[in-house]
Amino acid sequence: MKYLQKNFSVVASGSAEISSKYLRECLKDEGKQQKLFENLQAAEKNFESLEKGQTMKIKIDGEGNMIVESSKTTVTFNESKRKRQLAAAKTFADVQFVMNLLQTDLEECEEGVKNNWCDEEEVKKVKAMIECAKQTLQKVSGEKKSSPENFSSEVTEILF
C-alpha cells in the first residue's frame, strides 16, 4: 500500500479503496499485479484531469474489478421558487424575508462563479430578482410593520 501511495496520487489522496484480499493476491500473482497497476494508471489520468469542484472515488474489489465514481459540485438559482415566494409576499416583513433569501442566493452564486461551479448567468438571475424584490419592497414599505397584536394572524396567514 505504501508503494501505491508513493506512486499514485489517486491512492495517496485517499480517493482509492482497494480490497485487502486483492492486494494480497497481487503480491503473489504478477498478472493481477499488472492489472492493478493498469487500473490505477487509468484512474490516475482521470484523477489528474479533474476540474475544481470535481471529485472521484475508485473502488477495486476482491476480484480486481474497478468501479469509478465521479461528481461535480454545481450551484444553481431556483428562480421560479423565489418568484413564487416574492409573489406571495404581502407585507414588508414577508418581502424582507425573501430579500434575505436572495442575498444568500447571491453569495452562493458568486462563490460558485469563483469555484467554477456555475456561470455569471446565475448571478445575473439573482441580481434581477433582487431588483424585483426592491420594487416590491417599495410597494409594501408604506404598510404598517408587524406588531405583537397582528403577529398571530400574520403567522396563520403565512402557514395557511
N, C-alpha and C positions, 0 to 999 in steps of 0.2 A: 504494500500500500504506500509506503514511503517513496518507493521508486516512482509509482504512478503519480503521486502528488508533486514530486520534483519535476516530472517530465510532461505533465498535462495540467494546464491551468484550470480546465473544467473539473478536474478531480481536486486540485488544491483549493479551489473556491468553495468546495462543498456542494457543488451542483451535480455531482455524480454519486449514485448509490450503486455499489457493486456487491453482489451476493458473495458472502464469505465462502460459501461452498464452491462457487465458480472460481474464485481466486485461488483456493487450494488446488482445484483441478488444473488450473493454468500453470501452477508450479511443476506439475507432473507431466503435462501434455503440451508439447510445443505448438501443435495445431490450434489448440484452444487459446494458448497464449498469443499466437499470431492474430487470431480472430479478435481477441480482446483489444490488442493494440490497434488493429484496423478500425474497430468500432470507436475507440477513443480518439483516434486521429480524425475520423469523420466528424465526431461530436466537437472536437477542438476547433475545426474550421468554422462550424456554425457558431460556437461559443464566442470566438474572436470577432465575428461579424455582427454581433448583437448591437442594436442601437440603444441609446439611452432610453430607459423605461421598459426595456425588454428583459425577460428572464428566461432561463432554460434549465430544465432538470432532466437528467438522464438516469434511467434505471437499467441495470443489467442483471437479469435474473439468474437463477441457478443453472439454467441451460445455456447461458451466454446470449440470450435474446435481449436486444436493446430496445427500450421504449424512450422516445424523446418527447418531452412536453415543453412547449414554449408559450409565453404570454407577453402581452404588451399592455402597459398602463395607458389608458386614454381618459380624457376629460371632455365631457360634452355639457352643453347648457340645455336644460329641459325648458325650452321656450314656451311650449304650449301649456305646460303646468303653471308657469309663472303668469302667463296671460290670464288663465282661469282664476288664479289667486287674486290678481290685480282687479279683474272684472268683478269679483265677489267682494272686494274691499269696499265697505261703505262708510267707514269712519276714518278719522285722522289716524287713530291707533292701528287700524287694520292696514292702511296704506303704508304706515311707517314700518309695520312688521314685514310686509312684502319688500319694502325698500331695504331693510336689513338683510333679508334673504338674498336679494340681488347683489348687495355689496359683498356678501360671502361668495356668491357665484362668480363675481368679477375677480376676486382674489384668487379663486381656484383656477379660473381660466387663464389669468395672467401667469400664474405659476405653471400651468400646463403648457403655455407657449414657451416659457423658458426651458422646460424639460422635454420639449418636442412630444408632448402628449396630446396636443391639439394645435390648431392653427389660429391665426388672427381673426378669422371669421367668427369663431365662438366668442371672442372678446367683443367684437362689433355687435353681435346679437345682444349680449348682456348690456352694453352701453346704450343701445337703442331702447331696450326695455326699461332701463333706469330713467331715460328721458320721458318715457310714457308715464312711469311712476311719479316723476316730479310733477308732471301736468296734473295727474290725478290728485296728488298731494295738495296742489294749489286749489283745486276744486273743492276739496273737503276741508281745507285748512280753516275755513270760517266756521266750521261746525264746532260745537262745544266738545271739548276733550272729555274722555271718560272720567266719571266721578264715582265715588263709592255707591251712590244711590242707584245709578243705572248699570253698575257692573254686572249684576246678576242677569238682567235682561239682555245685555250685550253678549255675555257668555252663552246664554241659552240660544240667542240668535246665531252665533258662530257655530255652536255644536249641532244645531238642528237646522 
